[in-house]
Amino acid sequence: MVSLQKSSVVFSPNVSGDVRNAITNVLGMPEVASQGKYLGLPTIVGGSKSTNSLLERVKLKTARPVNEL
């Protein structure tokens, strides 16, 4: 289970404001400039994804009932 109160979203500088707003609204999480470090390691892990496919994946995952995840 994800704790929405403890979660936040970080975006690349290349992501437009409209897309940022759409994603943060769908997820119900605030945007932060940097996640910082945890146990001395960066908390951001992963590679680049296209903005459109990421937004579609977010929409699909948030549209399903919780018991289907």
N, C-alpha and C positions, 0 to 999 in steps of 0.2 A: 504494500500500500504506500502511496506517495503522500507525504504531508505537504499540502499546498501552502500552509503557513510558513514552512521552512524552505520552500522551493522558489527559485527565481530563474530568469532566462537571460542569456547573454547572446548578443547578435554581432555578426561581422559588421564593420563599418559600411560594407557594400549593400546592406539590407535597407530598403526604403522605410521611411516612417510609417507609411500605410500598412506595409506588411508586418512591421513590428507591432503596431497597434492591433492588427487582426489576430496575430498569434497570441499576444499577451491576453487579449480579451477572451479568446477561445479557451486558453489554458487556465485563466484566472490567476496568473502569476505575474509579479512585477518584473520589470526589466532592470538589470543592474549593469554597471559599466564593466565590472570584473568580479569573478568569483573568488579570486585569491588562491590561497593554498591550504591544503589539509595534510597534516603529517609531513610537511615539507615538500609536497608534490602539487603541481597545478591541478586544480579540480576540473579543468576543461580537457576532455579527451575526445578525439574523433577527427574526422576529415570533413571536407567540404561536401555539401549537398546542394543541388539546385533549389532555389527558393520556392519555385512552384511545386516541385515534388514534395518538399518538406511540408509546405502548407497543406497540400492534399493529404499527406500521411497524418498530420495533426488532426485535420477535420475528420478523417475516417476513424481514427482511434478515439476521439472524443465523442463521436456520434453513437458509438456502440454502447449498449448497457454495460455496467461494470462487471456483471457476472459472465460476460462473453470474453473478457480480457484474460 
